[in-house]
């Protein structure tokens, strides 16, 4: 979240992507950093044991949302 907040503070659009386990943490941290409305996308949890093909499928499932958040 710190990286996205830094980008946003410099006028560079960014999107925070994390697994669904981190929703409440992302909410708290973005508010604490002064960016409560920062764009964020959550994917299913867990991801650490996913195969490369599974990770590609997860990424393919959210790429349109990432692009939309960055360009809107």
The 8 nearest C-alpha neighbors of each residue, nearest first, counted from 0:
[[1, 3, 2, 4, 15, 29, 28, 25],
 [0, 2, 4, 3, 5, 32, 29, 28],
 [3, 1, 5, 0, 4, 6, 7, 13],
 [2, 4, 6, 0, 5, 13, 1, 7],
 [3, 5, 7, 1, 2, 6, 8, 0],
 [6, 4, 2, 8, 3, 7, 1, 9],
 [7, 5, 11, 3, 9, 8, 4, 2],
 [6, 8, 10, 4, 11, 9, 5, 12],
 [7, 9, 5, 6, 10, 4, 11, 3],
 [10, 8, 6, 7, 11, 5, 4, 12],
 [11, 9, 7, 8, 12, 6, 5, 13],
 [10, 12, 6, 7, 9, 13, 8, 5],
 [13, 11, 69, 7, 10, 6, 14, 70],
 [12, 14, 3, 69, 11, 6, 7, 15],
 [13, 15, 38, 39, 16, 65, 3, 69],
 [14, 16, 39, 40, 38, 3, 0, 17],
 [17, 15, 40, 41, 39, 14, 18, 42],
 [18, 16, 41, 42, 19, 15, 40, 21],
 [17, 19, 42, 44, 41, 20, 43, 21],
 [18, 20, 41, 21, 44, 43, 22, 42],
 [19, 21, 18, 22, 44, 45, 23, 17],
 [20, 22, 24, 19, 23, 25, 18, 17],
 [23, 21, 25, 24, 19, 20, 26, 41],
 [24, 22, 26, 25, 21, 27, 20, 28],
 [23, 25, 21, 27, 26, 22, 28, 29],
 [26, 24, 28, 22, 23, 27, 29, 21],
 [25, 27, 23, 24, 29, 28, 22, 30],
 [28, 26, 24, 30, 25, 29, 31, 23],
 [27, 29, 31, 25, 30, 26, 24, 32],
 [28, 30, 35, 34, 32, 26, 31, 27],
 [29, 31, 35, 33, 27, 28, 32, 34],
 [32, 30, 28, 33, 29, 27, 34, 35],
 [33, 31, 29, 30, 34, 28, 4, 1],
 [34, 32, 30, 31, 35, 29, 4, 28],
 [33, 35, 29, 37, 30, 36, 32, 4],
 [36, 34, 30, 29, 37, 33, 26, 32],
 [35, 37, 34, 38, 29, 30, 39, 26],
 [38, 36, 34, 35, 39, 29, 14, 4],
 [39, 37, 14, 15, 36, 68, 40, 13],
 [38, 40, 15, 14, 16, 37, 41, 17],
 [41, 39, 16, 15, 17, 42, 38, 14],
 [40, 42, 18, 17, 19, 16, 39, 43],
 [43, 41, 18, 19, 17, 44, 40, 57],
 [44, 42, 18, 19, 45, 41, 46, 20],
 [45, 43, 18, 19, 46, 20, 42, 47],
 [44, 46, 47, 43, 18, 48, 20, 49],
 [45, 47, 49, 44, 48, 18, 43, 54],
 [46, 48, 49, 45, 44, 50, 54, 18],
 [49, 47, 46, 50, 45, 53, 51, 54],
 [50, 48, 46, 47, 53, 54, 51, 52],
 [49, 51, 53, 52, 54, 48, 55, 47],
 [50, 52, 54, 53, 55, 49, 56, 48],
 [53, 51, 55, 50, 54, 56, 49, 57],
 [52, 54, 56, 50, 55, 51, 49, 57],
 [55, 53, 57, 51, 56, 52, 58, 49],
 [54, 56, 58, 52, 53, 57, 59, 51],
 [57, 55, 59, 53, 54, 58, 60, 52],
 [58, 56, 54, 60, 55, 59, 53, 61],
 [59, 57, 55, 60, 61, 56, 62, 54],
 [60, 58, 56, 62, 57, 61, 55, 63],
 [59, 61, 57, 58, 62, 56, 63, 64],
 [60, 62, 64, 58, 59, 63, 65, 57],
 [63, 61, 65, 64, 59, 58, 60, 66],
 [64, 62, 66, 65, 61, 67, 60, 59],
 [65, 63, 67, 61, 62, 66, 68, 40],
 [64, 66, 62, 68, 67, 63, 61, 69],
 [67, 65, 69, 63, 64, 68, 70, 62],
 [66, 68, 64, 70, 65, 69, 71, 63],
 [69, 67, 65, 71, 66, 70, 64, 38],
 [70, 68, 66, 12, 67, 71, 13, 65],
 [69, 71, 67, 68, 66, 12, 65, 13],
 [70, 68, 69, 67, 66, 12, 65, 38]]
